Amino acid sequence: MEENQPKTGQYALKFGGILGLVSIVFNVMLMSQGLHYEQTLPIQLIGIAILAVVVLFGISQYRKANGGYLIMSDALKLGTGIAIVAAVIGLIYFFVLSNVIEPDYMAKVYEIGRQKALNDNPNLTAEQIDQGIEMQKKFAWIAYPVILIIQAVIGLVVGLIGGLIFKKAKPAY
């Protein structure tokens, strides 16, 4: 007898959308506090924790819909899929933020980076720092695929952990 097994893609889209929206809310909260230029470790860890909670919740919901069973490959697909969907939503939000909501966002980011470089490297001249910033501007586009890859890897790791936690094979008979 054929059972209707839930589709990992549907769950990845659903929970990836949820994660994307929660991440946008988190970033709007940071923006309202003037912290959206900060890339401190606590802010990054909170973002990873949000990702982990949503991925683990998505995996547990998939397992529940699958009659209490979960195989490792489904957990890996879910973790990676949820993270990639959320990353795409986050990149769209970032594009809107940096081009519509706050068009001078990147200029401010580069100026903050310039000041930090001046403070951290007093032996560098202003011209050297400006050259470095110009180089960063030329290769800024590479951040988009790198963010997708990093999110996919984090999702894969969380999916692996979730798979190890929630794994339960169907009986052979």
Rosetta blueprint (number, residue, H / E / L):
1 M L
2 E L
3 E L
4 N L
5 Q L
6 P L
7 K L
8 T H
9 G H
10 Q H
11 Y H
12 A H
13 L H
14 K H
15 F H
16 G H
17 G H
18 I H
19 L H
20 G H
21 L H
22 V H
23 S H
24 I H
25 V H
26 F H
27 N H
28 V H
29 M H
30 L H
31 M H
32 S H
33 Q L
34 G L
35 L L
36 H L
37 Y L
38 E L
39 Q L
40 T L
41 L H
42 P H
43 I H
44 Q H
45 L H
46 I H
47 G H
48 I H
49 A H
50 I H
51 L H
52 A H
53 V H
54 V H
55 V H
56 L H
57 F H
58 G H
59 I H
60 S H
61 Q H
62 Y H
63 R H
64 K H
65 A H
66 N L
67 G L
68 G L
69 Y L
70 L E
71 I L
72 M H
73 S H
74 D H
75 A H
76 L H
77 K H
78 L H
79 G H
80 T H
81 G H
82 I H
83 A H
84 I H
85 V H
86 A H
87 A H
88 V H
89 I H
90 G H
91 L H
92 I H
93 Y H
94 F H
95 F H
96 V H
97 L H
98 S H
99 N H
100 V H
101 I H
102 E L
103 P L
104 D L
105 Y H
106 M H
107 A H
108 K H
109 V H
110 Y H
111 E H
112 I H
113 G H
114 R H
115 Q H
116 K H
117 A H
118 L H
119 N H
120 D H
121 N L
122 P L
123 N L
124 L L
125 T L
126 A H
127 E H
128 Q H
129 I H
130 D H
131 Q H
132 G H
133 I H
134 E H
135 M H
136 Q H
137 K H
138 K H
139 F L
140 A H
141 W H
142 I H
143 A H
144 Y H
145 P H
146 V H
147 I H
148 L H
149 I H
150 I H
151 Q H
152 A H
153 V H
154 I H
155 G H
156 L H
157 V H
158 V H
159 G H
160 L H
161 I H
162 G H
163 G H
164 L H
165 I H
166 F H
167 K L
168 K E
169 A L
170 K L
171 P L
172 A L
173 Y L
